[in-house]
Amino acid sequence: MSGNDEGLEKSALLLLTLGPDDAAEVLKHLGPKEVQKLGLAMASLPAQSRTRVETIIDELESHFEKGAPIEASEEHIRDMLTKALGDDRAGHIIARILHGSDTAGIESLKWMDAATAADLIKNEHPQIIATILVHLEFDQAGEILKQFTERLRNDVILRIATLDGVQPIALKELNEALTRMLSGTASVKKAAMGGVRHAAEILNFVGAAAETAVLDNVREYDPDLAQKILDEMFVFENILDIDDRGVQVLLREIQSDSLVVALKGAAPELREKIFKNMSQRAAEMLREDLESKGPVRLSEVEAEQKEILKTVRRLAEEGQIMLGGKGSEDAFV
């Protein structure tokens, strides 16, 4: 067993020794990839001896019966994830972890670099590619889209935007395309994936040039659909639409070095909004850092802006900030 696998197993075992409430508090601080990986590890963990647990952490002895094995029950995992993430956010992850063989064929893609994943799926039918991408994290799907030709990229995002859920037969075709077995049944309810918002989330990560080209193509096909996608998108400049209290909450979550690089490519109005929501001393220091910072590659600026946007979306999902933007007020909450 590799060091990483052993560490994952220990982490999963540690969470299982905690009650759902305590474990949920831990999971709240992890991203969706980490939660899913830990959940899969917990779901597949065999019964463990008391000695094994004690070698990991002695002070958790009071959390389990002396001499009894620790086993992962479906109810335990479901309760833990729901408490940590809420019903809506936990729903898809629970489905993948506890009944996740329907999407087993794409699990390996999540750990590939974008170029490798794109090369693997680029020759599949665009509908299959769209079905695959809606199962990936938005940023990874965006990076994969950037590897495609413009024609394929336009076709795939249009299919994602008009996708009304994923039927079991589509999941079967997806797994066959990736040479994996499907163990689900035809009676499984379709997953609520795809749609305008999903397309918008992915486009947030493809870069300005590709984003414009894709939206222009969608606009030729359906102007109303293009506008709906645009309305759902939230880009770095839309931080201007967040109220002052929300900006202050956001700034507490961002490292100053990251903010300096991100603001190198920001409009003066956005910079002023950031300065206004900092203490006078902090604002002065940030101004000085911006002035003294030399030229920064556009790719570095975009990378830091993407990281900040991830924080924005997380805070919005947690209800800590409200996104205004070009769409409805609660579009990302």
C-alpha positions as a LaTeX table, in Angstrom:
\begin{tabular}{lrrr}
\hline
Residue & $x$ (\AA) & $y$ (\AA) & $z$ (\AA) \\
\hline
Met1 & 0.00 & 0.00 & 0.00 \\
Ser2 & 1.37 & 3.40 & $-0.95$ \\
Gly3 & 1.83 & 6.19 & 1.59 \\
Asn4 & $-1.11$ & 8.11 & 0.11 \\
Asp5 & $-3.42$ & 5.07 & 0.24 \\
Glu6 & $-2.40$ & 4.33 & 3.81 \\
Gly7 & $-3.00$ & 7.94 & 4.83 \\
Leu8 & $-6.44$ & 7.90 & 3.20 \\
Glu9 & $-7.36$ & 4.69 & 5.01 \\
Lys10 & $-6.24$ & 6.13 & 8.33 \\
Ser11 & $-8.22$ & 9.30 & 7.74 \\
Ala12 & $-11.33$ & 7.29 & 6.83 \\
Leu13 & $-10.96$ & 5.14 & 9.93 \\
Leu14 & $-10.47$ & 8.19 & 12.11 \\
Leu15 & $-13.70$ & 9.75 & 10.82 \\
Leu16 & $-15.59$ & 6.51 & 11.44 \\
Thr17 & $-14.53$ & 6.53 & 15.09 \\
Leu18 & $-16.21$ & 9.90 & 15.53 \\
Gly19 & $-19.93$ & 10.42 & 15.84 \\
Pro20 & $-21.72$ & 11.93 & 12.82 \\
Asp21 & $-21.77$ & 15.42 & 14.37 \\
Asp22 & $-18.02$ & 15.55 & 15.06 \\
Ala23 & $-17.13$ & 13.96 & 11.75 \\
Ala24 & $-19.38$ & 16.44 & 9.97 \\
Glu25 & $-17.46$ & 19.33 & 11.53 \\
Val26 & $-14.26$ & 17.91 & 10.02 \\
Leu27 & $-15.80$ & 17.33 & 6.60 \\
Lys28 & $-17.10$ & 20.91 & 6.43 \\
His29 & $-13.50$ & 22.09 & 6.04 \\
Leu30 & $-12.77$ & 19.82 & 3.05 \\
Gly31 & $-13.47$ & 20.37 & $-0.61$ \\
Pro32 & $-15.81$ & 18.12 & $-2.63$ \\
Lys33 & $-12.95$ & 16.05 & $-4.06$ \\
Glu34 & $-11.57$ & 15.34 & $-0.60$ \\
Val35 & $-15.01$ & 14.53 & 0.78 \\
Gln36 & $-15.77$ & 12.15 & $-2.07$ \\
Lys37 & $-12.42$ & 10.41 & $-1.79$ \\
Leu38 & $-12.79$ & 9.99 & 1.97 \\
Gly39 & $-16.38$ & 8.84 & 1.57 \\
Leu40 & $-15.39$ & 6.18 & $-0.95$ \\
Ala41 & $-12.64$ & 5.03 & 1.39 \\
Met42 & $-15.08$ & 4.80 & 4.31 \\
Ala43 & $-17.64$ & 2.91 & 2.25 \\
Ser44 & $-15.07$ & 0.29 & 1.21 \\
Leu45 & $-13.23$ & 0.02 & 4.54 \\
Pro46 & $-13.32$ & $-3.51$ & 6.01 \\
Ala47 & $-13.96$ & $-4.10$ & 9.72 \\
Gln48 & $-10.99$ & $-2.92$ & 11.80 \\
Ser49 & $-9.64$ & $-4.28$ & 15.05 \\
Arg50 & $-9.41$ & $-2.19$ & 18.19 \\
Thr51 & $-5.62$ & $-2.52$ & 18.08 \\
Arg52 & $-5.51$ & $-1.03$ & 14.61 \\
Val53 & $-7.51$ & 1.96 & 15.76 \\
Glu54 & $-5.34$ & 2.51 & 18.83 \\
Thr55 & $-2.22$ & 2.70 & 16.69 \\
Ile56 & $-3.75$ & 5.63 & 14.83 \\
Ile57 & $-4.89$ & 7.72 & 17.77 \\
Asp58 & $-5.14$ & 6.62 & 21.39 \\
Glu59 & $-7.35$ & 9.41 & 22.68 \\
Leu60 & $-10.32$ & 8.25 & 20.56 \\
Glu61 & $-10.66$ & 5.09 & 22.70 \\
Ser62 & $-13.81$ & 6.42 & 24.36 \\
His63 & $-15.62$ & 6.66 & 21.02 \\
Phe64 & $-15.92$ & 2.94 & 20.38 \\
Glu65 & $-16.72$ & $-0.23$ & 22.30 \\
Lys66 & $-13.72$ & $-2.02$ & 23.73 \\
Gly67 & $-12.70$ & $-4.91$ & 21.51 \\
Ala68 & $-15.46$ & $-4.28$ & 18.96 \\
Pro69 & $-14.66$ & $-3.80$ & 15.29 \\
Ile70 & $-15.50$ & $-0.51$ & 13.61 \\
Glu71 & $-17.63$ & $-0.91$ & 10.50 \\
Ala72 & $-18.92$ & 1.63 & 8.03 \\
Ser73 & $-22.70$ & 1.59 & 7.76 \\
Glu74 & $-24.53$ & 3.29 & 4.93 \\
Glu75 & $-26.64$ & 5.18 & 7.48 \\
His76 & $-23.54$ & 6.46 & 9.28 \\
Ile77 & $-21.92$ & 7.77 & 6.08 \\
Arg78 & $-25.17$ & 9.28 & 4.78 \\
Asp79 & $-25.84$ & 11.06 & 8.09 \\
Met80 & $-22.28$ & 12.37 & 8.29 \\
Leu81 & $-22.20$ & 13.81 & 4.77 \\
Thr82 & $-25.66$ & 15.34 & 5.03 \\
Lys83 & $-24.77$ & 17.07 & 8.30 \\
Ala84 & $-21.57$ & 18.40 & 6.77 \\
Leu85 & $-22.88$ & 19.56 & 3.41 \\
Gly86 & $-26.65$ & 19.83 & 3.61 \\
Asp87 & $-29.16$ & 17.79 & 1.63 \\
Asp88 & $-28.58$ & 19.34 & $-1.79$ \\
Arg89 & $-24.78$ & 19.40 & $-1.79$ \\
Ala90 & $-24.50$ & 15.93 & $-0.24$ \\
Gly91 & $-27.01$ & 14.34 & $-2.61$ \\
His92 & $-24.77$ & 13.78 & $-5.62$ \\
Ile93 & $-21.78$ & 12.76 & $-3.50$ \\
Ile94 & $-23.83$ & 10.27 & $-1.48$ \\
Ala95 & $-25.19$ & 8.80 & $-4.70$ \\
Arg96 & $-21.68$ & 8.35 & $-6.08$ \\
Ile97 & $-20.26$ & 6.91 & $-2.87$ \\
Leu98 & $-23.03$ & 4.54 & $-1.80$ \\
His99 & $-24.51$ & 3.75 & $-5.21$ \\
Gly100 & $-21.67$ & 5.11 & $-7.27$ \\
Ser101 & $-21.03$ & 2.30 & $-9.70$ \\
Asp102 & $-23.16$ & 4.18 & $-12.23$ \\
Thr103 & $-20.30$ & 6.66 & $-12.57$ \\
Ala104 & $-17.42$ & 4.33 & $-11.80$ \\
Gly105 & $-16.13$ & 4.71 & $-15.34$ \\
Ile106 & $-15.22$ & 8.36 & $-14.86$ \\
Glu107 & $-13.66$ & 8.17 & $-11.40$ \\
Ser108 & $-10.19$ & 7.70 & $-12.90$ \\
Leu109 & $-10.62$ & 10.85 & $-15.02$ \\
Lys110 & $-10.84$ & 12.98 & $-11.88$ \\
Trp111 & $-7.22$ & 12.29 & $-11.05$ \\
Met112 & $-5.83$ & 12.79 & $-14.56$ \\
Asp113 & $-4.36$ & 15.99 & $-15.90$ \\
Ala114 & $-6.61$ & 17.81 & $-18.36$ \\
Ala115 & $-4.56$ & 16.98 & $-21.46$ \\
Thr116 & $-4.58$ & 13.24 & $-20.73$ \\
Ala117 & $-8.30$ & 13.19 & $-19.93$ \\
Ala118 & $-9.12$ & 15.22 & $-23.05$ \\
Asp119 & $-7.08$ & 12.89 & $-25.25$ \\
Leu120 & $-8.95$ & 9.92 & $-23.80$ \\
Ile121 & $-12.45$ & 11.23 & $-24.54$ \\
Lys122 & $-12.06$ & 13.64 & $-27.48$ \\
Asn123 & $-13.05$ & 11.05 & $-30.11$ \\
Glu124 & $-16.26$ & 10.03 & $-28.35$ \\
His125 & $-19.65$ & 11.35 & $-29.47$ \\
Pro126 & $-20.15$ & 14.95 & $-28.21$ \\
Gln127 & $-23.19$ & 13.84 & $-26.18$ \\
Ile128 & $-21.05$ & 11.25 & $-24.39$ \\
Ile129 & $-18.37$ & 13.88 & $-23.75$ \\
Ala130 & $-21.01$ & 16.25 & $-22.36$ \\
Thr131 & $-22.29$ & 13.52 & $-20.06$ \\
Ile132 & $-18.75$ & 12.85 & $-18.82$ \\
Leu133 & $-17.95$ & 16.52 & $-18.19$ \\
Val134 & $-21.04$ & 17.17 & $-16.06$ \\
His135 & $-19.73$ & 14.55 & $-13.63$ \\
Leu136 & $-16.40$ & 16.35 & $-13.16$ \\
Glu137 & $-15.50$ & 19.39 & $-11.07$ \\
Phe138 & $-16.23$ & 22.60 & $-12.94$ \\
Asp139 & $-12.58$ & 23.69 & $-13.11$ \\
Gln140 & $-11.38$ & 20.32 & $-14.41$ \\
Ala141 & $-14.16$ & 20.22 & $-17.01$ \\
Gly142 & $-13.18$ & 23.72 & $-18.11$ \\
Glu143 & $-9.52$ & 22.74 & $-18.48$ \\
Ile144 & $-10.50$ & 19.69 & $-20.54$ \\
Leu145 & $-12.72$ & 21.83 & $-22.79$ \\
Lys146 & $-9.74$ & 24.09 & $-23.51$ \\
Gln147 & $-7.91$ & 21.10 & $-25.00$ \\
Phe148 & $-10.60$ & 20.47 & $-27.62$ \\
Thr149 & $-10.92$ & 22.01 & $-31.07$ \\
Glu150 & $-13.18$ & 25.06 & $-31.21$ \\
Arg151 & $-15.84$ & 23.12 & $-33.09$ \\
Leu152 & $-15.96$ & 20.29 & $-30.55$ \\
Arg153 & $-15.83$ & 22.72 & $-27.62$ \\
Asn154 & $-18.80$ & 24.65 & $-28.97$ \\
Asp155 & $-20.79$ & 21.48 & $-29.63$ \\
Val156 & $-20.11$ & 20.04 & $-26.16$ \\
Ile157 & $-21.01$ & 23.18 & $-24.18$ \\
Leu158 & $-24.24$ & 23.52 & $-26.18$ \\
Arg159 & $-25.14$ & 19.94 & $-25.28$ \\
Ile160 & $-24.32$ & 20.54 & $-21.61$ \\
Ala161 & $-26.50$ & 23.66 & $-21.54$ \\
Thr162 & $-29.45$ & 21.78 & $-23.04$ \\
Leu163 & $-28.93$ & 18.60 & $-21.00$ \\
Asp164 & $-31.98$ & 17.83 & $-18.89$ \\
Gly165 & $-30.61$ & 15.34 & $-16.40$ \\
Val166 & $-28.68$ & 12.16 & $-17.08$ \\
Gln167 & $-30.65$ & 9.01 & $-17.79$ \\
Pro168 & $-29.30$ & 5.59 & $-16.72$ \\
Ile169 & $-28.85$ & 4.62 & $-20.39$ \\
Ala170 & $-26.58$ & 7.65 & $-20.86$ \\
Leu171 & $-24.52$ & 6.56 & $-17.85$ \\
Lys172 & $-24.27$ & 3.10 & $-19.39$ \\
Glu173 & $-22.98$ & 4.55 & $-22.66$ \\
Leu174 & $-20.54$ & 6.71 & $-20.70$ \\
Asn175 & $-19.06$ & 3.76 & $-18.86$ \\
Glu176 & $-18.88$ & 1.66 & $-22.00$ \\
Ala177 & $-16.97$ & 4.50 & $-23.64$ \\
Leu178 & $-14.46$ & 4.33 & $-20.79$ \\
Thr179 & $-14.43$ & 0.50 & $-20.77$ \\
Arg180 & $-15.91$ & 0.18 & $-17.28$ \\
Met181 & $-18.73$ & $-1.97$ & $-15.98$ \\
Leu182 & $-22.06$ & $-0.50$ & $-14.92$ \\
Ser183 & $-23.74$ & $-2.19$ & $-12.01$ \\
Gly184 & $-26.71$ & 0.16 & $-11.63$ \\
Thr185 & $-30.22$ & $-0.68$ & $-12.78$ \\
Ala186 & $-32.50$ & 0.80 & $-15.39$ \\
Ser187 & $-34.85$ & 1.90 & $-12.64$ \\
Val188 & $-32.41$ & 4.40 & $-11.17$ \\
Lys189 & $-33.83$ & 7.91 & $-11.18$ \\
Lys190 & $-32.03$ & 10.26 & $-13.53$ \\
Ala191 & $-29.40$ & 12.49 & $-11.91$ \\
Ala192 & $-30.11$ & 16.22 & $-11.92$ \\
Met193 & $-27.00$ & 17.22 & $-13.81$ \\
Gly194 & $-26.33$ & 19.46 & $-16.78$ \\
Gly195 & $-28.34$ & 22.50 & $-17.78$ \\
Val196 & $-27.68$ & 26.22 & $-18.19$ \\
Arg197 & $-26.12$ & 26.71 & $-14.79$ \\
His198 & $-23.79$ & 23.74 & $-15.21$ \\
Ala199 & $-22.62$ & 25.06 & $-18.58$ \\
Ala200 & $-22.04$ & 28.49 & $-17.04$ \\
Glu201 & $-20.00$ & 27.04 & $-14.17$ \\
Ile202 & $-17.73$ & 25.20 & $-16.62$ \\
Leu203 & $-17.34$ & 28.26 & $-18.86$ \\
Asn204 & $-16.13$ & 30.21 & $-15.84$ \\
Phe205 & $-12.93$ & 28.16 & $-16.10$ \\
Val206 & $-12.16$ & 28.04 & $-19.83$ \\
Gly207 & $-10.61$ & 31.50 & $-20.17$ \\
Ala208 & $-11.89$ & 34.69 & $-21.77$ \\
Ala209 & $-11.11$ & 33.89 & $-25.41$ \\
Ala210 & $-12.67$ & 30.42 & $-25.43$ \\
Glu211 & $-15.60$ & 31.68 & $-23.37$ \\
Thr212 & $-16.41$ & 34.38 & $-25.93$ \\
Ala213 & $-16.12$ & 31.97 & $-28.86$ \\
Val214 & $-18.38$ & 29.39 & $-27.22$ \\
Leu215 & $-21.03$ & 31.95 & $-26.27$ \\
Asp216 & $-20.98$ & 33.43 & $-29.78$ \\
Asn217 & $-21.63$ & 29.96 & $-31.17$ \\
Val218 & $-24.47$ & 29.29 & $-28.73$ \\
Arg219 & $-25.93$ & 32.70 & $-29.56$ \\
Glu220 & $-26.15$ & 31.73 & $-33.24$ \\
Tyr221 & $-28.02$ & 28.58 & $-32.27$ \\
Asp222 & $-30.26$ & 30.14 & $-29.62$ \\
Pro223 & $-29.83$ & 33.79 & $-28.48$ \\
Asp224 & $-32.03$ & 33.28 & $-25.42$ \\
Leu225 & $-30.00$ & 30.28 & $-24.29$ \\
Ala226 & $-26.75$ & 32.23 & $-24.68$ \\
Gln227 & $-28.13$ & 35.04 & $-22.53$ \\
Lys228 & $-29.30$ & 32.56 & $-19.87$ \\
Ile229 & $-25.80$ & 31.08 & $-19.70$ \\
Leu230 & $-24.25$ & 34.55 & $-19.53$ \\
Asp231 & $-26.63$ & 35.55 & $-16.73$ \\
Glu232 & $-25.56$ & 32.52 & $-14.67$ \\
Met233 & $-21.84$ & 33.17 & $-15.07$ \\
Phe234 & $-19.87$ & 34.84 & $-12.32$ \\
Val235 & $-16.48$ & 36.22 & $-13.27$ \\
Phe236 & $-13.85$ & 38.03 & $-11.25$ \\
Glu237 & $-15.14$ & 41.50 & $-12.11$ \\
Asn238 & $-18.55$ & 40.54 & $-10.70$ \\
Ile239 & $-17.04$ & 40.88 & $-7.22$ \\
Leu240 & $-18.07$ & 44.50 & $-7.75$ \\
Asp241 & $-21.67$ & 43.32 & $-7.34$ \\
Ile242 & $-21.08$ & 41.80 & $-3.90$ \\
Asp243 & $-22.08$ & 44.09 & $-1.04$ \\
Asp244 & $-19.41$ & 45.57 & 1.24 \\
Arg245 & $-20.06$ & 43.13 & 4.08 \\
Gly246 & $-19.64$ & 40.23 & 1.65 \\
Val247 & $-16.38$ & 41.64 & 0.32 \\
Gln248 & $-15.08$ & 41.94 & 3.88 \\
Val249 & $-15.97$ & 38.30 & 4.54 \\
Leu250 & $-14.22$ & 37.29 & 1.31 \\
Leu251 & $-11.06$ & 39.26 & 2.12 \\
Arg252 & $-10.68$ & 37.37 & 5.40 \\
Glu253 & $-10.40$ & 34.16 & 3.36 \\
Ile254 & $-7.78$ & 35.33 & 0.83 \\
Gln255 & $-4.02$ & 35.39 & 1.24 \\
Ser256 & $-2.51$ & 38.81 & 0.50 \\
Asp257 & $-0.03$ & 37.41 & $-2.04$ \\
Ser258 & $-2.88$ & 35.84 & $-4.01$ \\
Leu259 & $-4.89$ & 39.07 & $-3.91$ \\
Val260 & $-1.98$ & 41.15 & $-5.23$ \\
Val261 & $-1.54$ & 38.91 & $-8.28$ \\
Ala262 & $-5.29$ & 38.68 & $-8.95$ \\
Leu263 & $-5.74$ & 42.45 & $-8.78$ \\
Lys264 & $-2.94$ & 43.05 & $-11.31$ \\
Gly265 & $-5.50$ & 42.23 & $-13.96$ \\
Ala266 & $-8.50$ & 43.89 & $-12.32$ \\
Ala267 & $-10.33$ & 47.06 & $-13.32$ \\
Pro268 & $-9.64$ & 50.21 & $-11.24$ \\
Glu269 & $-13.23$ & 50.16 & $-9.94$ \\
Leu270 & $-12.76$ & 46.68 & $-8.48$ \\
Arg271 & $-9.46$ & 47.63 & $-6.90$ \\
Glu272 & $-11.11$ & 50.62 & $-5.23$ \\
Lys273 & $-13.91$ & 48.44 & $-3.91$ \\
Ile274 & $-11.33$ & 46.12 & $-2.35$ \\
Phe275 & $-9.39$ & 49.04 & $-0.83$ \\
Lys276 & $-12.60$ & 50.51 & 0.60 \\
Asn277 & $-13.35$ & 47.32 & 2.51 \\
Met278 & $-9.94$ & 47.06 & 4.17 \\
Ser279 & $-8.47$ & 48.94 & 7.07 \\
Gln280 & $-6.58$ & 52.07 & 6.04 \\
Arg281 & $-3.24$ & 50.48 & 6.87 \\
Ala282 & $-4.04$ & 47.25 & 5.02 \\
Ala283 & $-5.23$ & 49.21 & 1.98 \\
Glu284 & $-2.04$ & 51.27 & 1.93 \\
Met285 & 0.09 & 48.13 & 2.13 \\
Leu286 & $-1.89$ & 46.52 & $-0.70$ \\
Arg287 & $-1.48$ & 49.64 & $-2.88$ \\
Glu288 & 2.26 & 49.57 & $-2.24$ \\
Asp289 & 2.48 & 45.87 & $-3.06$ \\
Leu290 & 0.59 & 46.40 & $-6.32$ \\
Glu291 & 2.83 & 49.30 & $-7.33$ \\
Ser292 & 6.03 & 47.44 & $-6.51$ \\
Lys293 & 4.92 & 44.17 & $-8.11$ \\
Gly294 & 6.56 & 43.69 & $-11.46$ \\
Pro295 & 4.89 & 42.36 & $-14.61$ \\
Val296 & 2.88 & 39.18 & $-14.02$ \\
Arg297 & 1.96 & 36.63 & $-16.66$ \\
Leu298 & $-1.70$ & 36.68 & $-17.63$ \\
Ser299 & $-1.90$ & 32.95 & $-16.90$ \\
Glu300 & $-0.77$ & 33.59 & $-13.31$ \\
Val301 & $-3.33$ & 36.37 & $-12.87$ \\
Glu302 & $-6.13$ & 34.16 & $-14.21$ \\
Ala303 & $-5.03$ & 31.26 & $-11.99$ \\
Glu304 & $-5.20$ & 33.39 & $-8.83$ \\
Gln305 & $-8.53$ & 34.88 & $-9.89$ \\
Lys306 & $-9.92$ & 31.37 & $-10.36$ \\
Glu307 & $-8.80$ & 30.38 & $-6.87$ \\
Ile308 & $-10.49$ & 33.45 & $-5.41$ \\
Leu309 & $-13.65$ & 32.67 & $-7.39$ \\
Lys310 & $-13.66$ & 29.18 & $-5.84$ \\
Thr311 & $-13.65$ & 30.86 & $-2.44$ \\
Val312 & $-16.45$ & 33.20 & $-3.55$ \\
Arg313 & $-18.63$ & 30.26 & $-4.60$ \\
Arg314 & $-17.89$ & 28.33 & $-1.41$ \\
Leu315 & $-18.86$ & 31.29 & 0.76 \\
Ala316 & $-22.01$ & 31.78 & $-1.31$ \\
Glu317 & $-22.97$ & 28.14 & $-0.92$ \\
Glu318 & $-22.41$ & 28.41 & 2.83 \\
Gly319 & $-24.67$ & 31.47 & 2.91 \\
Gln320 & $-21.91$ & 33.76 & 4.19 \\
Ile321 & $-22.12$ & 36.10 & 1.21 \\
Met322 & $-24.78$ & 36.96 & $-1.35$ \\
Leu323 & $-23.86$ & 37.17 & $-4.99$ \\
Gly324 & $-25.55$ & 39.89 & $-6.98$ \\
Gly325 & $-24.10$ & 39.63 & $-10.46$ \\
Lys326 & $-25.87$ & 39.69 & $-13.77$ \\
Gly327 & $-28.33$ & 36.98 & $-12.85$ \\
Ser328 & $-30.78$ & 36.58 & $-10.03$ \\
Glu329 & $-29.57$ & 37.37 & $-6.54$ \\
Asp330 & $-29.66$ & 33.80 & $-5.36$ \\
Ala331 & $-28.30$ & 32.22 & $-8.52$ \\
Phe332 & $-25.29$ & 30.69 & $-6.74$ \\
Val333 & $-26.61$ & 30.42 & $-3.17$ \\
\hline
\end{tabular}
